[in-house]
Amino acid sequence: MWRLKIADGGNDPYIFSTNNFVGRQTWEFDSEAGTAEERAQIEAARQNFYENRFMVKACGDRLWRFQILRENNFKQTISGVKIEDDEKITCEKIRSTMKRATHYLSSLQTSDGHWPAHLGGSLFFTPPLVSSTYSVTKLNCIMIQNYDKNDIYSFYTLQEDLYYPHHWIQDLLWDSLYVFTEPLLNCWPFNKLVREKALQVTMKHIHYEDENSRYIAIGCVEKVLCMLACWVEDPNGDAFKKHLARIPDYLWVSEDGMTMQGIGTQSWDAGFIVQALLATNLIDDFGPTIAKAHDFIKKSQVRENPSGDFKSMYRHICKGSWTLADRDHAWQVSDTTAECLKCCLLLSVLPQDIVGEKMELEKLHDSINLILSLQSKNGGMTAWEPAGAYKWLELLNPTEFFADIVVEHEYLECTASAIQVLVLFKKLYPEHRKEEIENFIAKAVTFIEDTQLENGSWYGNWAVCFTYSSWFALGGLVAAGKTYTNCVTIRKAVKFLLKIQNKDGGWGESYLSCPRKMYVPLEGSRSNVVQTSWALMALIHAEQAERDPTPLHHAAKLLINSQLEDGDWPQQETLGVYLRNCLVHYSFYRNIFPMWALAEYRTNVLLPSFTI
């Protein structure tokens, strides 16, 4: 039976860590593990997924949940509630729903303070790993030993995956380089003067990337390519052996089989979970959970920039950042940094005997420095590094199923996250880089306003799609002081959200919105609990309760009635997206956002109405 190991470096001499492997999550197979009841529970989950795989393609990520809930002796003791037709929602029923959700979520926390994160869904992640490990004759010891063959997917490239077709001029360019230039570079003296030197430079960059990411690499595609390059250079070298030691960091087991993750989302999920928990105002119920999460977030902050002369290696600063995964990954992400920094700031004003010691001021300053460094001239915020290359280089995109992959771009979600955390930081530390922060916020607001579409929505880059981006955009604008009254951008966004609300009170948006770049509802006008949560929080930001709270009541009713017996919410559609055309599965979204939205609803809709 498969078991999840937490913060475990094992005994491999070729693996190393910057923080004692905090946040690491790897699977281990033990043929003797598990009772008959536990094995039956896993098999039932796998069978249920298989039978319903065409209706719900995203897995519930249940195998590790079974394990951790058992280890934490979870038992749901809080009774569920339902809202009947024509029944008014009360604070008591909202509180019961939130307490059930927080109890379940707290029981899923692991020993080092994080919540295990699954980021799969894209089918092309796994084949490169299988083919490369097979090519270097390591497949038997890495992949197949103790692995059920049914856990390894087979994949085929379909014509429908052609999203970004090459222009014939680009095909002519690539073909010409291959037919004419490649043979030339293999001949003397070019093989010595050009090719050999180019390969040396390339390997220098690969080794630099490997060492600075502890051989995790920026993501699964780069991981496989860098590992293969190291094997070609020296099949018996330490670099290749260090790569092998980090393969388990990418493998994930759930009821849909074994997959390769894009990268972990340990810090990303923790940042949202902490904010959602704090929003419930139930800290007396889960103080130890918050303290452990706070400790994890602090330990996961990147403490140093890339080694040596990192600018000559085309790397940006990363000190003070948070990665999508853990500290060892070391690739800064702007919105993860903003969300985790927001947690540290919120927790800094709470009693330390409950939430633990607050983060040192110097480390907060490091995070602010990283965020300020990533704003572009147009006011937008990039994800990883400053935007410096020409946008026309996207015309040379060599892939056929990605878009906007060649150069760095500005993103609405990253920009809005940055506004929110800078406004909060400014309240707590008003004199630190005051003018820079104020200028950043003003430019970022302009970027959000300028990128709004005619129908009042924004294109979402990291989730599906216009619903997700509306939550970020309105949150950023309101944090910066904009209101429904003084901002036409907010009024247009509210109109858009109300227009697409379903009859059952929820919202449901198809993944087709992403490649088509236009709003597409779910088939049959279905609602999705996570997208309903995003829209509900967006409207609450825009003070919809002051004008007409009815749409908010309907949305809250749907969320309450959708909660499952154990405090979980149902797994529905895959909602993560990247590069316009690829989906990834964030399984924790169903636990985070419904609870968070109901907390905001209780605080900003129900409670104010009782005090009037």
Disulfide bonds with the S-S distance in Angstrom:
none
